[in-house]
Amino acid sequence: MFRTALFILLFASVSGLSQTPAPTVETQAQSIAAPAAPLSISDPISDPVSAAEAAIAKSDWKTAQATLDTWLAAHPSDPRALFDAGYLADAQNRFDDAARLYRSAIAANPSSLEAHLSLGLLLARQNISSPDTSANESRLTEARAELVAATTLDPGDAGPALKARAWRALAQIDRNIDSTEASNDLLEALKLTPETPADTLLAATLAEASSQYDLAETAYRRVLAQDPKSARANAGLAHLLITRDKYPEAETLLRAALAQSPDDPALTAQLATVLAAQDKAEALPLIQKLHDAHPSDPAINLILAQVLADAGDPAGSDHLYTALLAANPSDPALLIGHGQNLIRQLRYAEAFAVFNKATELDSANPDGWSGLAFSASKTNQPSIALHALTMRSKYLPEVPSTYFLWATSYDSLHERAAAISYYHQFLDSSAGKFPDQEWQARQRLLLLSKTP
C-alpha cells in the first residue's frame, strides 16, 4: 500500500512545479512579497526627496538614484531619504545595499514602522532563497525581531493595513516554528483588516498542523466556495483528505481540479498517490507521464519508484532508488526503499547491509527494523533478527509475519519454549492467510512437542 509519508515529501517538492506554487513564506501572502511602499511613510520630506519618490513611482530608477545620492551626500541622516534609497535598492534586487540602508533609516528614526517592516520582509525573502542554513537562521531571527518591532509602532498616515501586513508576515514566519503563535499573529492582522483568501489558506494549514482537521477542511472548502479553481486550496484539501485516508473523496476532488488544470503537476502527483493507495492500475501510467515531463525531479522519481515497486517491478523501482541514493547516500527512507526492493529480488545479503545502515541512521523507523529482521532471518542471523524485532515492537504492534520471525529465530537458537509460544501466536493470528508458513509452524510444533 502506498505510504502517506511519501506523499507528504512529494507534495512539498512537486508543488513547486505548479503554476500556482505551494504555500511558502513568499508566495502564500503578499505581505512578504515586497517592501513597504515609500509613499506611505510619514517622516518629513524635502523637495528633492519628494522628486525622488515621484521618480520611484514611475520606476525611473536612474533619476531616483541620482537624486537620492546627491541629497544623502549632504544629509546622510535623513530617515526618509535613507528609507527611499533602501526601497530603491530592494526593488532592484540589491539586497545587501537595501538591508544596510534600511538599518540606517532605523538608526535615524527608530519609530519608523515602514523601515522595520521592510527590513523584516527583505530578510524573510532572503531566508527563502538562500541555501546557506546558518545564514538563514540568523536572518530569520533578525527578520522576526524587525517585524515584531513594526507591530508595536504607530503606522501614522499609512493606516492599519501596514501594521496588519507586519502581523501577516510574522504569521508566515511563525507557521514553521509554532502554529499556535502563527494563529495568534493572524488573528492580530484580522483585527486590523478584513480576511483574505490567503488568510483562510494559512488558517487551514495552521489548523492541520495542530491536528484540527475539521477546522482545516472547513477553511479549505471556504476558499473553494469562492474560487473553485484555487490550485492551492484544491491541493491543500486533497492533502488533508489523503493524510486522513479518505482516498475516494480525494480522488473525486482531484479529478475535478485536474479537469480545470489538466497540466498541474502537483495535482497530478496527488491523484497518482490516491490511485496507488487504492491499488488502481491507472496510477502507474499517470506518474510515468509526470516523470516523462520532469525526468530530473527527485520527488517524482521517488513516487515512481514506489509505484513501480507496488506494481511488481522491483528492478525498475530499484534503478530509480539507486540513482536517488547516489545523490543522498545517507537518506534512511531511500535506503529502506532500496532494501525492500533487494528483498523482493531475493538479494538478502545486500538487503541486510542496507537495512543495517538505515537503522543506524534512523533508529526510530520501524520499517528499517522490519527489513533488518527479515533479511537477518534469511541470512541465518537469528540473534540480530530478534534484536531487530525487539526494536520494531517499540513502534508497531505485532502482525502474523513478525510472530513467525520471532518463532523461527528462537527455533534456530534452540530456545524451545519461546519458539513454541510464538508459533502458536502466529497460528492464532494468521487465520489461513499464510498457508505455507502455517504448515511449517504446525510441523515445527509437532517436532518441538516431542523434544524433551
C-alpha positions in Angstrom: 0.0 0.0 0.0 1.2 3.5 -0.8 2.8 5.4 2.1 1.1 8.7 3.1 4.5 9.9 4.4 5.9 9.5 0.9 3.2 11.7 -0.5 3.9 14.4 2.1 7.5 14.5 0.9 6.4 14.5 -2.7 3.9 17.3 -2.3 6.5 19.6 -0.7 8.7 19.2 -3.8 6.3 18.7 -6.7 4.1 21.7 -5.9 7.0 23.9 -6.8 6.5 22.8 -10.4 2.9 24.1 -10.5 1.9 27.4 -12.0 0.4 28.1 -8.6 3.2 27.4 -6.1 2.7 25.7 -2.8 2.4 27.9 0.2 5.7 29.4 1.3 6.7 32.5 3.2 6.9 34.3 -0.1 4.0 33.0 -2.1 1.2 32.5 0.3 0.8 36.1 1.4 1.7 39.2 -0.5 2.7 40.7 2.9 6.3 39.4 2.3 6.5 39.9 -1.4 7.8 43.5 -1.4 9.0 46.3 0.8 6.6 48.9 2.2 5.8 51.5 -0.4 7.9 54.7 0.1 5.0 57.0 -0.5 3.3 55.7 2.7 5.9 56.8 5.2 5.3 59.7 7.5 8.8 61.1 8.0 9.2 64.8 6.9 10.0 65.2 3.3 12.2 67.7 1.3 11.6 68.7 -2.2 14.5 66.6 -3.6 13.3 63.5 -1.8 9.7 64.2 -3.0 11.1 64.4 -6.5 12.9 61.1 -6.0 9.7 59.4 -4.8 7.9 60.7 -7.8 10.6 59.0 -10.0 10.3 55.8 -8.0 6.6 55.8 -8.6 7.3 55.8 -12.3 10.0 53.1 -11.9 12.5 55.7 -13.1 15.3 54.2 -11.0 18.1 56.1 -12.6 16.6 59.5 -11.9 15.6 58.5 -8.4 19.1 57.1 -7.6 20.9 60.2 -8.8 18.6 62.5 -6.8 18.9 60.5 -3.6 22.6 60.1 -3.9 23.0 63.8 -4.2 20.7 64.5 -1.3 22.2 61.9 1.1 25.7 63.1 0.4 24.7 66.3 2.1 22.0 64.9 4.5 23.3 61.4 5.5 20.9 61.1 8.4 17.6 61.9 6.6 15.5 58.9 7.6 13.0 59.3 4.8 15.7 59.6 2.1 17.6 56.6 3.6 14.4 54.5 3.5 13.7 55.6 -0.1 17.2 54.6 -1.1 16.7 51.2 0.7 13.4 50.7 -1.2 15.1 51.6 -4.5 17.9 49.1 -3.8 15.4 46.5 -2.7 13.3 47.0 -5.9 16.5 46.4 -8.0 17.4 43.3 -6.1 20.5 44.9 -4.5 19.6 43.2 -1.2 22.8 43.9 0.8 22.6 47.6 -0.1 18.9 47.6 0.8 19.5 46.0 4.2 22.2 48.5 5.0 20.1 51.4 4.1 17.0 50.2 5.9 19.2 49.7 9.0 20.5 53.3 8.6 16.9 54.5 8.3 16.0 52.7 11.5 19.0 54.2 13.3 18.0 57.7 12.1 14.3 57.1 13.2 13.7 54.0 15.4 10.0 54.7 15.3 9.7 54.2 11.5 7.3 51.3 11.1 8.0 51.2 7.4 11.7 50.8 7.8 11.4 48.0 10.4 8.7 46.3 8.3 10.7 46.5 5.0 13.9 45.2 6.6 12.0 42.3 8.1 10.3 41.5 4.8 13.7 41.7 3.0 15.4 39.3 5.5 12.5 36.9 5.3 12.7 36.8 1.5 16.5 36.2 1.6 15.9 33.4 4.1 13.7 31.7 1.5 16.1 32.0 -1.4 19.4 31.3 0.2 20.8 27.7 0.6 23.0 28.8 3.5 21.4 27.3 6.5 23.4 29.1 9.2 22.9 32.4 7.5 19.2 31.7 7.1 18.8 31.1 10.8 20.4 34.4 11.6 18.4 36.3 9.0 15.2 34.7 10.2 15.8 35.7 13.8 16.5 39.3 12.8 13.6 39.3 10.4 11.2 38.3 13.1 12.6 40.9 15.5 12.1 43.6 13.0 8.6 42.5 12.3 7.7 42.4 15.9 9.1 45.9 16.3 6.9 47.0 13.4 3.8 45.7 15.1 4.4 47.9 18.2 4.8 51.1 16.2 2.3 53.8 15.1 1.6 53.4 11.3 0.7 57.1 11.1 -0.8 58.1 7.7 -0.2 54.6 6.3 -3.1 53.3 8.4 -3.8 49.9 10.0 -3.1 48.0 6.8 0.6 48.4 7.2 0.7 47.0 10.7 -1.6 44.2 9.6 1.0 43.4 6.9 3.6 43.0 9.6 1.4 40.6 11.6 0.7 38.6 8.4 4.4 38.4 7.7 5.0 37.2 11.3 2.4 34.6 10.8 4.2 33.3 7.7 7.5 33.0 9.7 5.9 31.5 12.8 3.9 28.9 10.9 7.2 26.9 10.6 8.1 27.4 14.3 4.9 27.4 16.4 1.5 27.0 14.7 -0.3 28.4 17.8 1.8 31.6 17.7 1.2 31.9 14.0 -2.5 31.7 14.6 -2.3 34.5 17.1 -0.3 36.6 14.6 -3.0 36.0 12.0 -5.8 37.0 14.5 -4.0 40.3 15.2 -3.9 41.0 11.5 -7.6 40.3 11.1 -8.4 42.7 13.9 -7.0 45.4 11.6 -8.1 44.4 8.1 -10.6 42.0 6.6 -9.8 38.4 6.0 -8.3 37.5 2.6 -8.3 34.1 0.7 -4.6 33.9 1.6 -5.5 34.3 5.3 -8.0 31.5 5.0 -5.5 29.2 3.4 -3.0 30.0 6.1 -5.6 29.3 8.8 -6.3 25.9 7.1 -2.6 24.9 7.2 -2.3 26.0 10.8 -5.3 24.1 11.8 -4.0 21.0 10.1 -0.6 21.4 11.8 -2.5 21.4 15.1 -4.4 18.3 14.1 -7.7 20.3 13.9 -8.6 18.6 10.7 -12.3 19.5 10.7 -11.4 23.2 11.0 -8.8 22.8 8.3 -11.2 21.2 5.9 -13.8 23.9 6.6 -11.3 26.6 5.8 -10.2 24.9 2.5 -13.8 24.5 1.4 -14.5 28.2 2.2 -11.8 29.2 -0.3 -13.1 26.7 -2.9 -16.6 28.0 -2.5 -15.3 31.4 -3.6 -12.8 30.1 -6.1 -13.2 26.5 -7.3 -10.1 26.8 -9.4 -7.8 27.7 -6.5 -4.9 25.2 -7.0 -3.6 25.8 -3.5 -7.0 25.1 -1.9 -7.6 22.0 -4.0 -4.1 20.7 -3.3 -4.4 21.5 0.4 -7.8 19.9 0.8 -6.6 16.8 -1.2 -3.5 16.6 1.0 -5.7 16.7 4.1 -8.0 14.0 2.7 -5.1 11.8 1.8 -3.5 12.1 5.3 -6.9 11.0 6.7 -7.1 8.1 4.3 -10.2 9.4 2.6 -9.0 8.3 -0.8 -12.3 8.1 -2.8 -13.2 11.6 -1.7 -9.7 12.9 -2.6 -9.9 11.2 -6.0 -13.2 12.9 -6.8 -11.8 16.3 -5.7 -8.6 15.8 -7.7 -10.3 14.7 -10.9 -12.5 17.8 -10.8 -9.5 20.0 -10.1 -7.5 18.4 -12.9 -10.4 18.9 -15.3 -9.8 22.6 -14.8 -6.0 22.5 -14.6 -5.0 19.3 -16.6 -1.3 20.1 -16.6 -0.8 20.9 -12.9 2.0 18.5 -11.7 1.2 18.8 -8.0 -2.5 17.8 -8.5 -1.3 15.0 -10.9 1.1 13.7 -8.3 -1.7 13.8 -5.7 -4.0 11.8 -8.0 -1.3 9.3 -8.6 -0.9 8.9 -4.9 -4.6 8.4 -4.3 -4.9 5.9 -7.1 -1.9 3.9 -5.9 -3.3 3.9 -2.3 -6.4 2.2 -3.8 -4.3 -0.2 -5.8 -5.7 1.2 -9.1 -3.7 0.4 -12.2 -4.2 3.9 -13.5 -1.6 5.2 -11.0 1.4 3.9 -12.9 0.8 5.5 -16.4 -0.2 8.7 -14.7 3.1 9.0 -12.7 5.1 7.8 -15.6 3.6 10.6 -17.7 4.6 13.1 -15.0 8.1 11.6 -14.8 8.5 12.0 -18.6 7.7 15.7 -18.2 10.0 16.2 -15.2 12.7 13.4 -15.5 15.2 15.0 -13.2 12.8 15.8 -10.3 13.8 13.7 -7.3 10.4 13.7 -5.7 8.7 12.4 -8.9 11.4 9.8 -9.3 10.7 8.7 -5.7 7.0 8.4 -6.2 7.5 6.5 -9.5 9.9 4.2 -7.7 7.3 3.3 -5.1 4.5 2.8 -7.6 6.8 0.5 -9.6 7.6 -1.5 -6.5 3.9 -1.8 -5.7 3.2 -2.8 -9.3 5.6 -5.7 -9.0 8.7 -4.2 -10.8 11.3 -4.2 -8.1 14.2 -4.0 -10.6 12.7 -0.9 -12.4 11.9 0.6 -9.0 15.4 0.0 -7.7 17.0 1.6 -10.7 15.4 4.8 -9.5 16.3 4.3 -5.9 19.9 3.7 -6.8 20.0 7.0 -8.7 18.4 8.8 -5.8 20.8 7.3 -3.3 23.8 8.4 -5.4 22.8 11.9 -4.5 21.7 11.2 -1.0 23.6 8.1 0.3 22.6 8.6 3.9 18.9 9.1 3.5 17.2 6.4 5.7 13.9 6.4 3.7 15.7 5.8 0.4 17.8 3.1 2.0 14.7 1.4 3.2 13.0 1.5 -0.2 16.2 0.2 -1.8 16.4 -2.6 0.8 12.8 -3.6 0.2 13.5 -3.9 -3.5 16.5 -6.1 -2.8 14.4 -8.4 -0.7 11.8 -8.6 -3.5 14.7 -9.7 -5.8 15.9 -12.3 -3.2 19.2 -10.4 -2.7 19.1 -10.9 1.1 22.8 -10.3 2.0 22.8 -7.0 0.1 19.4 -6.1 1.8 20.8 -6.9 5.2 23.7 -4.4 4.7 21.3 -1.7 3.5 18.9 -2.2 6.4 21.7 -2.3 8.9 22.9 1.1 7.6 19.3 2.5 7.6 18.7 1.5 11.2 22.0 3.1 12.3 21.0 6.3 10.7 17.4 6.3 11.9 16.6 4.0 14.8 13.0 5.3 15.1 11.9 4.0 11.7 10.1 0.6 12.2 10.3 -0.2 8.5 14.0 -0.3 8.8 13.8 -2.7 11.7 11.3 -4.9 9.9 13.6 -5.1 6.9 16.6 -5.9 9.1 14.7 -8.6 10.9 13.6 -10.3 7.7 17.0 -10.1 6.0 18.8 -11.3 9.1 16.5 -14.3 9.3 17.1 -15.0 5.6 20.9 -14.8 6.1 20.9 -17.1 9.2 21.5 -14.4 11.8 18.7 -15.1 14.3 20.2 -13.1 17.2 20.2 -10.0 15.0 16.7 -10.8 13.8 15.5 -10.9 17.4 17.1 -7.6 18.2 15.5 -6.0 15.2 12.1 -7.4 16.2 12.5 -6.0 19.7 13.3 -2.6 18.3 10.4 -2.7 15.9 8.0 -3.6 18.7 8.7 -0.3 20.3 6.9 1.4 17.4 4.4 -1.0 15.9 2.2 -3.9 17.1 2.9 -7.4 16.2 1.5 -8.9 13.0 1.5 -12.6 11.8 4.7 -12.1 9.8 6.6 -10.8 12.9 5.2 -13.6 15.1 6.6 -16.0 12.5 10.0 -14.4 12.5 10.1 -14.4 16.3 9.2 -18.1 16.3 11.8 -19.2 13.6 14.5 -17.1 15.2 14.0 -18.6 18.6 13.7 -22.0 16.9 17.1 -21.5 15.2 18.7 -20.7 18.6 17.1 -23.8 20.1 15.1 -21.8 22.5 12.2 -24.3 22.5 9.7 -22.7 24.9 9.9 -19.3 23.2 9.7 -20.8 19.8 6.5 -22.8 20.7 4.9 -19.8 22.2 5.4 -17.6 19.1 4.4 -20.4 16.7 1.1 -20.6 18.5 0.7 -16.8 18.4 1.4 -16.9 14.7 -1.2 -19.6 14.0 -3.7 -17.7 16.2 -3.3 -14.5 14.2 -2.7 -15.8 10.6 -6.3 -17.1 10.0 -5.3 -19.1 7.0 -3.7 -16.2 5.1 -0.2 -17.8 5.1 -0.7 -21.5 4.2 2.9 -22.3 3.6 4.1 -20.7 6.8 1.2 -22.2 8.7 2.1 -25.7 7.5 5.7 -25.1 8.6 4.6 -23.8 12.0 2.5 -26.9 12.6 5.3 -29.2 11.6 7.7 -27.5 13.9 5.3 -27.6 16.8 4.9 -31.3 16.3 8.6 -31.8 16.4 9.2 -29.4 19.3 6.5 -31.1 21.3 8.3 -34.4 21.1 11.6 -32.8 22.1 12.4 -33.5 25.8 
